[in-house]
Amino acid sequence: MICARIFCAFALCSLLVTSGCKPIPTEPQTTLDGLVYTNNDWGFRVSRPNDQWGIDVATLTSQRDPNNGLSPVTVRILSPQFTRELRPQMHLYPQALPARFTTMTLDQLVQAFEDEYLMREFDQYRVIGEKQRIRLRVGEAMQWQFRYSQLERSNRNYPGTQFLVAIAIHNQVGYYMIGNGSRDVGYPLTEYEQIVASLEFR
């Protein structure tokens, strides 16, 4: 069974295990050119749907990914529509795969992510429709939608009622994306799908 540590990037309080074996990295190599955000350290770029969407990038320079030594990064692409309680946004988390998981297929990583994170964090997690393979410029991603009951507990990190998830693998790194929405504030599915399709590897 896949180790739950792969998905600790989704936890609010502890994204990754701190490693003191390597020096703290310098400023990350990132750029924002118009709609396109590029992260040369992690080797990817992703685009906002249009200039009405915001972008926020958080890099934990005090921590290192134990499998490739890079600082963990979280990219949030934020919808222009929001309320005090909820702003639809797509989160993107790259995370290096441990050596024993580098032969894992995309389907296996998707299944493991459902088992180790989604089913545990979202009460009565259920997939809507079919999972879809999305052709990227290099490789592919798997994307799907889900809902959950919200009767027993809600997910503080991802408020809302409907979600789009996407996962891709490139050069022994898993790229995890999750976007939220609700009936009250909107569920920008078309824009989320554009964000997923814009993912490129460098």
VEXDREN-2710 file (C-alpha; in Angstrom, 1 decimal):
% VEXDREN-2710
k/r/px/py/pz
1/MET/0.0/0.0/0.0
2/ILE/1.3/3.4/-0.9
3/CYS/2.7/5.5/2.0
4/ALA/0.4/8.2/3.2
5/ARG/3.4/10.6/3.3
6/ILE/3.0/11.1/-0.4
7/PHE/-0.1/13.1/0.3
8/CYS/1.0/15.0/3.3
9/ALA/1.3/18.1/1.1
10/PHE/-2.4/18.4/1.4
11/ALA/-2.4/18.7/5.2
12/LEU/-2.8/22.3/6.6
13/CYS/-0.2/22.1/9.4
14/SER/2.6/19.9/8.0
15/LEU/3.2/19.7/4.3
16/LEU/6.4/17.7/4.3
17/VAL/8.9/16.2/6.7
18/THR/11.7/18.7/7.4
19/SER/15.1/17.4/6.5
20/GLY/18.2/18.9/8.1
21/CYS/20.7/17.0/5.9
22/LYS/20.9/19.7/3.2
23/PRO/21.3/23.4/3.3
24/ILE/18.3/25.7/3.2
25/PRO/17.6/26.6/-0.5
26/THR/18.0/30.0/-1.9
27/GLU/15.2/32.0/-3.5
28/PRO/13.1/29.6/-5.8
29/GLN/13.4/30.1/-9.5
30/THR/9.9/31.2/-10.5
31/THR/8.4/33.7/-12.9
32/LEU/4.9/35.1/-13.6
33/ASP/4.6/36.2/-17.3
34/GLY/1.1/37.4/-18.0
35/LEU/-1.2/34.5/-17.4
36/VAL/1.6/31.9/-17.1
37/TYR/3.3/30.9/-13.9
38/THR/6.6/29.0/-14.3
39/ASN/8.5/27.1/-11.6
40/ASN/11.9/26.1/-12.9
41/ASP/12.9/24.3/-9.7
42/TRP/10.0/21.9/-10.0
43/GLY/10.0/22.0/-13.8
44/PHE/6.4/23.0/-14.6
45/ARG/4.3/25.9/-15.8
46/VAL/0.6/26.5/-15.5
47/SER/-1.8/29.2/-16.7
48/ARG/-4.6/31.3/-15.3
49/PRO/-7.8/31.2/-17.5
50/ASN/-7.7/35.0/-17.8
51/ASP/-6.4/38.1/-16.1
52/GLN/-9.5/38.2/-13.8
53/TRP/-8.2/35.2/-12.0
54/GLY/-5.6/35.7/-9.2
55/ILE/-2.6/33.6/-8.4
56/ASP/-0.9/33.0/-5.1
57/VAL/2.3/31.0/-4.6
58/ALA/3.6/29.8/-1.2
59/THR/7.1/28.2/-1.0
60/LEU/8.3/26.7/2.3
61/THR/11.9/27.6/2.1
62/SER/12.5/26.2/5.6
63/GLN/11.6/22.7/4.5
64/ARG/12.9/20.3/1.9
65/ASP/11.2/17.5/0.1
66/PRO/13.0/14.3/1.4
67/ASN/13.0/12.7/-2.0
68/ASN/14.5/15.5/-4.2
69/GLY/15.7/18.2/-1.8
70/LEU/13.4/21.0/-3.2
71/SER/11.3/23.3/-1.1
72/PRO/7.6/22.4/-1.1
73/VAL/5.5/24.8/-3.2
74/THR/1.7/25.4/-3.4
75/VAL/0.2/27.3/-6.3
76/ARG/-3.4/28.6/-5.9
77/ILE/-5.2/30.0/-8.9
78/LEU/-8.2/32.0/-7.6
79/SER/-11.6/32.7/-9.1
80/PRO/-12.7/36.3/-9.3
81/GLN/-16.1/35.2/-7.8
82/PHE/-16.1/34.7/-4.0
83/THR/-18.0/35.2/-0.8
84/ARG/-16.8/35.6/2.8
85/GLU/-17.0/31.9/3.3
86/LEU/-15.7/30.5/0.0
87/ARG/-13.6/31.4/-3.0
88/PRO/-13.3/28.8/-5.7
89/GLN/-9.7/28.1/-6.4
90/MET/-7.5/25.5/-7.9
91/HIS/-4.6/24.2/-5.8
92/LEU/-1.5/22.7/-7.4
93/TYR/1.0/20.7/-5.4
94/PRO/4.1/19.0/-6.9
95/GLN/5.7/16.3/-4.8
96/ALA/8.6/14.0/-5.5
97/LEU/7.7/10.3/-5.5
98/PRO/9.7/8.1/-3.2
99/ALA/12.1/5.7/-5.0
100/ARG/9.8/2.7/-4.3
101/PHE/6.9/4.4/-6.0
102/THR/8.6/5.7/-9.2
103/THR/7.4/2.8/-11.2
104/MET/3.8/3.5/-10.3
105/THR/1.4/4.2/-13.2
106/LEU/-0.9/7.1/-13.3
107/ASP/-3.9/4.9/-12.7
108/GLN/-2.2/3.4/-9.6
109/LEU/-1.3/6.9/-8.2
110/VAL/-4.9/8.0/-8.8
111/GLN/-6.2/5.0/-6.9
112/ALA/-3.7/5.5/-4.1
113/PHE/-4.6/9.2/-3.8
114/GLU/-8.3/8.3/-3.5
115/ASP/-7.6/5.7/-0.8
116/GLU/-5.1/7.6/1.2
117/TYR/-6.5/11.1/1.1
118/LEU/-9.9/11.7/-0.6
119/MET/-11.8/8.9/1.1
120/ARG/-10.3/9.8/4.5
121/GLU/-10.8/13.6/4.3
122/PHE/-14.2/13.8/2.6
123/ASP/-17.1/12.0/4.3
124/GLN/-18.9/9.6/1.9
125/TYR/-16.6/10.7/-1.0
126/ARG/-18.1/9.7/-4.3
127/VAL/-17.0/10.2/-7.9
128/ILE/-19.3/12.1/-10.3
129/GLY/-19.3/10.6/-13.8
130/GLU/-16.2/9.0/-15.3
131/LYS/-12.5/9.7/-14.8
132/GLN/-11.0/11.3/-17.9
133/ARG/-7.5/11.2/-19.4
134/ILE/-6.4/14.6/-20.5
135/ARG/-3.6/14.8/-23.1
136/LEU/-0.9/17.3/-22.1
137/ARG/1.8/18.7/-24.2
138/VAL/4.1/16.1/-22.6
139/GLY/2.3/13.1/-21.0
140/GLU/-1.2/13.1/-19.7
141/ALA/-3.3/13.8/-16.6
142/MET/-6.3/12.1/-15.1
143/GLN/-9.1/14.3/-14.0
144/TRP/-12.5/13.6/-12.3
145/GLN/-15.1/15.3/-10.2
146/PHE/-16.5/14.3/-6.8
147/ARG/-18.9/15.3/-4.1
148/TYR/-19.2/14.3/-0.5
149/SER/-22.0/14.3/2.1
150/GLN/-20.9/17.1/4.5
151/LEU/-23.3/15.5/7.0
152/GLU/-20.7/14.4/9.6
153/ARG/-17.9/16.8/8.9
154/SER/-16.6/19.2/6.3
155/ASN/-13.1/19.7/5.0
156/ARG/-11.7/22.9/6.4
157/ASN/-9.0/23.1/3.7
158/TYR/-11.5/22.7/0.8
159/PRO/-14.9/24.2/1.6
160/GLY/-17.6/23.6/-0.9
161/THR/-19.9/21.0/-2.4
162/GLN/-18.3/20.0/-5.7
163/PHE/-14.7/19.4/-6.7
164/LEU/-12.4/18.7/-9.7
165/VAL/-9.3/16.7/-9.1
166/ALA/-6.4/16.1/-11.5
167/ILE/-3.1/14.2/-11.2
168/ALA/-0.1/13.9/-13.5
169/ILE/3.3/12.3/-13.3
170/HIS/6.5/13.6/-14.9
171/ASN/10.2/12.9/-14.1
172/GLN/9.3/11.0/-10.8
173/VAL/7.2/13.9/-9.5
174/GLY/3.5/13.7/-8.9
175/TYR/1.5/16.9/-9.7
176/TYR/-1.8/17.0/-7.6
177/MET/-4.5/19.5/-8.5
178/ILE/-7.8/20.1/-6.7
179/GLY/-10.4/22.8/-7.3
180/ASN/-13.5/23.6/-5.2
181/GLY/-16.8/25.3/-5.7
182/SER/-20.4/25.4/-4.5
183/ARG/-23.9/26.3/-5.7
184/ASP/-23.8/29.7/-3.9
185/VAL/-20.5/31.0/-5.2
186/GLY/-20.2/28.9/-8.4
187/TYR/-18.2/26.0/-9.6
188/PRO/-16.0/27.1/-12.5
189/LEU/-15.6/23.7/-14.1
190/THR/-14.7/25.0/-17.6
191/GLU/-11.9/27.2/-16.1
192/TYR/-10.6/24.4/-13.9
193/GLU/-10.4/22.2/-17.0
194/GLN/-8.5/24.9/-18.8
195/ILE/-6.0/25.1/-15.9
196/VAL/-5.4/21.3/-15.9
197/ALA/-4.9/21.3/-19.7
198/SER/-2.4/24.2/-19.4
199/LEU/0.0/22.2/-17.3
200/GLU/3.4/21.8/-19.0
201/PHE/6.6/20.3/-17.9
202/ARG/10.1/21.8/-18.5
END
